[in-house]
Amino acid sequence: MFGLLANGQGFLKAKGHMIVNGNGERVILRGMGLGGWMLQEGYMFRLGNVGQQYKIKAKIRELIGPEKTAVIYNTWLRSHTTKADIDSLAAWGFNSVRLPMHYELYTPAVEDEPAPGQQTWKEEGFALTDSLLAWCKANRMYLILDLHAAPGGQGHDLPISDRHPERPSLWESEANQAKTIALWRQLAARYADEPWIGGYDILNEPNWGFEDVSDKSGGREKINAPLKKLLRDITTAIRAVDQRHLVIIEGNAFGNNYNGILPTWDENMALSFHKYGNFPDEASIARFKALREQYNVPLWLGESGENSNTWYQQVISLAEANDIGWAWWQQKKIGINQPMEIRINPGFQAILDYWNGKGPKPGAEEAYQALLEFVNNTRAENTVVHRDVVDAMFRQVRSTEAIPFREHVIGDAAIVQAVDYDLGRNGYAYNDLDTASYHYTPGVNTRGNRGMAYRNDGVDIKADNGAYYIFHTEDNEWLQYTVKVPKAGSYTIKLTVAKDSADALLDLQVNGKDRAKGLAVPAGAGWQQATVADVKLDKGENRIRVVFARGGCLFSQLEFKRK
């Protein structure tokens, strides 16, 4: 059902509907995109109001000057992604990495070339790619090169390609197209003999209306002639120096509109599609499966993510059940819905406050030190690892078992934090009525974790000065806690709760049996304790469920005390 395993052997290639390795064995790519390393989008760092990377750089220059800004960005490129990141991905089960490249690390903008039509090469981008490839090879992982920011920019979504809207786009400039083609030839020549380069994802998420300029996303495009021509020209340039690597193409409208582009023009090619904020069901991928059937070409879910653990598990299960590999977006940023979370240091928050009109301007040296600290926070060893996200992407795809989020040993007395409920699928480790965000699905306004704190399940969690608690509880939602008891005994369990917006009622279940039903949340302001006495716990593993029979309370912790 789930296809062949992780590590392949030899060059990846298309074989009918499948991607196979050099031994002809089916390979399901399970990958992670390294967003934020070579190309920063504002939203990743709470800078969505600023937008493109070049605008973020300009704001930093205003604060600390050009020389120190150069130091910040050089340090960033050597700190954000290191061997420790790739080692972690391999240990978690990923077998591939997608590298979102910014062309300006490899070649100057057309406007900055010394002579018109000239192609100057920068060693920096190639050297960074070489290092990444070495780390991937050491872990037997495939590296897929993705041109995320093409010369001139490939769409109206400006941050994803760091596009300058006052300059000609990729589609409005023959010089930008020539540079794009030349860059791919240069990359292909450099890596032609590298079997751990998994493929060339030659143009990320084009979004452009060629026939109708008002069609900003390209979703209504019927022919896509300029896109097809450029993709073919890039393929020709690659094949002039590299006959073996898989070429991956993306349709218009962010990789989703293939009108006019097919059939494929190369025997070693795959189609990529991207999936965000819609339902994780067969209907959502049916049109891509139809293309696979019609044109006998493999599919790759080249980008997906930015959602809840439940959605991740369901989308990955859907993809793998249909023999479709995937690459998630993204490994790290500020926030909880990826494997690694970048911490915000106080100095960086002060900079954000200043840029948002909520605080004074920091001094140049103060801002410089704060930015250096933030850059250091991006290092793998300094991030917060969200193992619930990783668990959802791998173990939960194959198992409905609920396992402890943390080890809870209940001796004579113990406290279990409410947010440390079991790890697993919705309906097995917990039950929540709002588990994912369908932000691209009209009329569906669910959000998942409304507090966007601590964990990435649907359970709503708020942060409070370094502590966390459950809020926005709804009728019949529940949380399960697996605890270990060294010696059987009778316990008093106190639930620390508070009224939210209703007269909440709680049930307590122990090992599948009701122990207390209709337990009222005590009246009064602030946190109160609802007590259940004489709860018998067996030696060994016990499973305790706190059921919100009637929602409307806050929940902070469980306190156990042996009689």
N, C-alpha and C positions, 0 to 999 in steps of 0.2 A: 504493500500500500504506500509506503513512504519512500520508495526508491532507494537507490544505493547511497551509500554511506558518504562519509566525509572525504577522506583523502583519495585523490585520484593519482594516476600515473600518466605522465606525458601530456602533450598538448590537448586541450579541450577542442572538440569539434562537433559540428551538427551532424546528426544521423537520423534522418526522418524527423519524428516529433521530439527526439531526445537530444540532450547534450551528453556526449560520452567522452571518456578519456582515451589515452593512446592505446589502451588494451581493448577498446571497444565496450567498456563497462559503463553502464548508466551512472551519471553523476547528478545528484541533486545539490545545487549550490545553496549553501546556507551562509549568507554573508552579512556584513555590516558596512555601512557607508561612513566614511571619516569626515562627515560634515563639520565645518568650523575650522579645519586645519589650514588648508591652502586658501579657502574662501570663507569669509565670515559673513553670515546673514544677520541682520540686526536682531531678529527675534530670538536668536540663540543666546543672547547676552543681555536681554531686557533693553535692547536698543532698536526695537521695531519702529519707533517713531523717527529714528535717524535713517534707517534703510540700508543703502548699499555700503559695501566695505570702503570704497573710496571716500564716502562722506564720514564714516566713522574715523578713518585716518585723519581727515581734515580737522575734525573736532579735537582729536588728541593733539594734533600739531598746535592748535590754538592754545591748548593748556600747557604743553611742556616743550614746544619747539620741535623743529624738524630733526635735529640730531638725536634727541632722546626718543622721538617717535620711531626712528629707524632702529634704535636699540630694542625698543619694545617689540617691534614686529620680527626682528631677527631672532630674538629670544623666544617669541611665540612659536616660530616655525621649528625650533629645536626642542621645545618643551611640550607642546600640545599633544604630539603623537610621537611615541618612542617605542623601543622594542617591548617595553613592559605592557603597552596597550595590545600589541599583537599577540604576545604570550598569553595575556588574559583572555582575549577572544578565542584563541585556540583551546585553552583550558575549558572554556564554557561550552564548546561544541561547534563554533563557527569554522567553516572550512574555506572561507573566501573573504576578501576585503574589496570594497569598491572605493576607489580613490577619486574624489571630486577635484579635478584640476582647475586651477586658474591659469589661463594662458600667459598672463604677464609674469609668471615665475619662469617661463620657458622662452619667451620672446617679447620684445617691446610692442606696445600698441602701434598700430599703423601710423598714428599721428606723431609718434616718438622715434620712428625709424630715421636714421641719418639721410637716407636717400629714398625717394618714392619707389615702391616695389621691392625694396631690399628686405631680406629676411635675416635678422640678426638673432643669434641664439644666446640664451643665458644659461650658464651651467647650474645655477641654483636649483631650479625646478627638477632638472634631470638628476642632480645629485640626491635630492630629497627622495625622488622616486626610486633611485638605486638602493638607498638605505631601506626604504620600506619593502622593496622586493627581497632584499636579503633577509629581513625579519620574517617575511612570509615564507620564504623558502625554508628557513630553519624550522618552521612549524608545519611544513608541507601544506601550505594554504595557497590558493590561487589569488592573484592580484588582478583585478579588472580595472583598467584605466578608463576614466569617465571625464570627458571634456565638459565640465560643468559651467565654466565661464569661457565662452568662445570670443574671439576678437569681434568687437562691436556689440556683442550681446545678441542672443538669439530670440528674445521675446520682450513682451510688454511687462512681465513680472520682473522688475528691475533688480531686486536684491539677489535672485538666484544666479544671475550672470554678471553681477556688479556692473550693470550697464549705465553708461553716461547717456541720458536721453537727448542731450544737445548734439551728440555726435552721430554720424551715420551708423545704423545697426548692421549686424551681419548681413541682413537681407538687402540693405540699401547701398552696399559698398563691395565692389569687385575686389578691392584690395583686402578687405577683411576676409572675404571668402578665400582668396589666394593664400593668405596667411594661415587660415584654418587648415586648408589642404596641406600646405607645406609643413605645418606642425605635426600633423598625423604621419606624414611620410618620415619626418625626423624621428618621431617616437617609434614607428614600426621598424625603421632601420636599426635603431639602438637595441630593440628588444626582440628582434626576429628569431633569435635562437634561444629564447628563455621560455621553457615549458611551463614555468609557474606563473607566467603572465596568462591569465585565464581568457582574456579577450579585450577587445577595444569597443567601448561604449561611446560611439563617435560624436554624439551631440545630445546633451541632456535637455529634456523638456522644451523643445521648440514651442513657442506660443505666439503665433503671428497669423493674421488674416491677409493672405496674398490677394485674393479676389475682392474681399470686402474689408476695407481698412477699419471699419467699426467693429469687426469681429476680433477683438483684442486677444482672445485665447486661441484662435484658430480652430475652434470646435465646429464651426459651420463650413469649413473649407471642404470642397468637393474634389479638388484636383491635386493640390499640394505640389505643383510642378517645381517651384524653386527649391523646396525642401528635398524632393526626390533627386533633383539634379545634383545638389550639393552632396547628399549622401552617396550617390554613385561616384562622384568625382573624388571624394575622400577614399572610398573603397578602391578605386583605381590606383590612387597614389600609394595606398598601403600595399596593394598587391604587387606593385612594381619592386618592392623591396622585401616583402614578407608574404609568403604563400601559405603559412600554416595557422595563423591565429584566427580565432573566431571573431567575426565582425558583428557587433550588436547595434541595431538601429532602433530609434524611438520615433513614434509618430508625432504629429502636431498635437496641440491642445494638451501639453504636458505628458506626451508619450501615449496618447490614447486615440488619436484620429489618424488612421492609416488609409484614408480615402485617397486613391490615385497612386499610392506609393508602391503597392505590390503588383505583380509578383516580385520575389527577390531576384537579384541579379548576380548573386554569388552563391556557390554551393556550400560555403561554410559561414552561415549567417544565422542569427537568432533575432526574434522580435522581443523588445522590452515593452512592458506596460507598467504604469504606476498606479497605486491604489491608496487613497486617503479618504477617510470620513464617509464611507458608504457601507452598505451592508456586507457582511462576510458570507455571502451565499453564492450558489452556482450562477444565479442570474447576473451577478455583478461581473463575472468573468466569461460569460457565454460568448460574447462577440469575439473575444480573443481566442478562445478555443475554436471557434468557427474559422478564424484566419489560420490557425495551426492546421486544421483539417484540410482547408482548401488549398493551402500553399505548401503543405508538408514541411513545416519549419518549426523549430523549437520555440517555446515561450520562456521568458524569464521575467519574474516580478522584480524589476530592477530597483524599485524604491517604494517603501511603504513604512508606516509607523505613525508617530505623533498621536498616540491614542492610549487606550487602557490595556491592561494585561489580558482581560477577557477577549478583547478585539484581536490582540496579537495572537493569542492561542487559536482563535477561530480562523483567522486569515491564513496563518501558517498551516494549520490542518487542512484547510481548503486547498491551498496551493500544492502541498505535497501529495494529497490524495489525487491530484490531477497531474502528477509528475512535473510540477513547475517549481524550479528553484527560486530563491528570493534573496534580496539584499535589503536590510532594514536601514531606516534613517532615524536617528543617527547614534553614534556611540556615546557622545557626551555633549552636554550643554548645561545651562542653568535649568533646573526643573527635575521632575521625578520620572518622566516617562521614557527613559532610556537607561542602558546599563550603568552609565557613570554620570553622576551629577557634579557639576562644577560649583564649589562653594562661593558665595559672595562675601568678600571681606569688607569690613566697615568703610575702608577708604574708597573702594570701588563703588559702594552704595552711595557715598557722599558725592562721587562724580556723577552717578546716575541722577541723584537728587538735583544737582546743579543743572544738568542738561534738561531736566524736566521742570525747571523753574520752582523747585521745592527746597532749595538750599543755596548757601553762598558758594561763590567760586573758590575751589581749593587753590592753594598756592602751587607754583610749578613743581617744586621739589616734593611737596606732599602728594601731589597727583602722580608724579613719576614713581614714587615708592609704592603707592597704592596699586598702580597698574602693574608694576613688577610683581607684587604679591599676588595679584589676580592671575597673571600669567603662570606663576608657580603653582597656583591652585588647579591649573588645567592638567598638570602632570598626573599620570594614572594613579600613582601612589598617594596623591593628595585629594583625589575625588571621593565622593560617597558612592559606594557600589550598591546598586539596587538589585539584589539577588532575586527579588520577586519578579522583576522584569525578565531576567535570564531564565528563571524557572518556568515562566509562562511560555517562553519561546522554544523551550526544549522539552523539559520533563512533562509539563502539562499538555503538550501536544500528544503525548503517548500514554498518559496515565491520568485517571481521575482521582488517584489517591491524594488525600490531604496529609501533609506532614507538618511538623512543628516549624514555625517561623523562627523561634528561638527555643532553646532548651529551658523548660520550666520544671524545676525540681521542687516538689512540695514536701518539705519536712515538717517541723513543728509550726512554722509560720512562713509565709511567702506572699509576695505581691507580684501579680501579673498585670502588665500594662494592657489596657483594652486594645490598643493598636497592634499588639503582637499576637493577633489571632493566627490561625493556621495558614499555611502556604498551600495554595491549590486553586482549582477552578471554582467559579461561582456555582453555588448549589452543592458543593462538596466541602470546601473549607469555610465558606461564608455564604450568605444569601443576600444579595443586594438587588434592588429593583431598577437601578439606573447604572449600568455597567460600562457604558462606552459613549463616545462622542460621534455623532453622525452629522458633522458640520457641513458636509456637502450633500446632505439629503434633505430636500425641502420638507418642512412640516414636522421634522423630528428634532426635538430640542433637548435631548438627553445630554449629560455632561460627564458621567463617570464620577471620579473623586472631585467633589465640588471645592474642597479645600486645597487641592493640589499640593498635598504635603505628605511626607513620610513614605507612603506606599502608592502603587499605581493601579490598585484594584478599583472596583466601583465604590467601595466603602468610603464614605465621606469623612475626611480627617482634617482637623484644624491644628495649626501650630500655635503655641502659647508660651513665648519666652523659653524656648528650648524643650518644652514638653508638648505632648500631643494628646488629643482626645477625639472620640467619635461624635459626630453631630449629624443633623438632618436624617434621623432614623425614621423609617417608614414602617407601616404595619407589616408584620410577618418577616421582616428582615432578621437575620441572625448572624452570630459570630461564634466560631468554634475554636476551642483551645485544647490542645493535646498536652497533658501534664504527666510527669512521672512522680510516683509516690513510692518512696523507699519502704514504707511500712504501712499496711492498711490501717485505717482509723476513721474516726468521725471528726468532721470539721465544721466550723462556722465559716460561711463565705459571705463577705460583705462586698456589695457592688457599689462603687462610688459613681453616683449619677446626679443629674440635675434636670429640672424641668426646662424644656425648650419652648414649645409652643402649644402643648396639649397635655391632657391627663394621660400620661404614658403608663402602660402596663408591661411588666416583664414576666417571662417564664424562664426557669432555670432547668436545664436537662442535664443529666449525668449518665453517660454511657447509654444513651438512647432512651432513657426513661425520664418522665417528668418528675422533678423534685420540688418545684414550686411553680404555681400557676397564678396569673393575675396579680403579681407582686406590684404594688403601687410605688411610684417614685415619691419619696417623702416630700411633703410640702415645705416651703421655705426657700429663701434666696440662696444662691450659690450651691456648692457641692454638698450632697447629703449621702447617707449610706442606707442602702436597702439590704436587710440582713436575712439570710437563710441559715437556720441552725440544723445541727445533726445531719449533715450531708456525709454519707459513707463513701469513701474513696478506696478502691481496691489497691493492693500492692501492684506496682508496675504502671502500665499506661492507662490513663483515664481520659475520656473525651467529654468536655464540658461545653454546652451551648448556652449562650445568652440570647434569648429570643425576644425581640421587640414585638410582643403580641399586639400592642397598640403603640405606634410610633410617637415621637415627639419628645425624646429626652436626649440629653448628653450623657456620655459614658466615658469614664476615665480609667478605672482599674478594678481588678478583683483582688481582694485580700483574703488569704486563707489562714486559719488558726486552728490547730489541733485541740480538741477538747482534753 
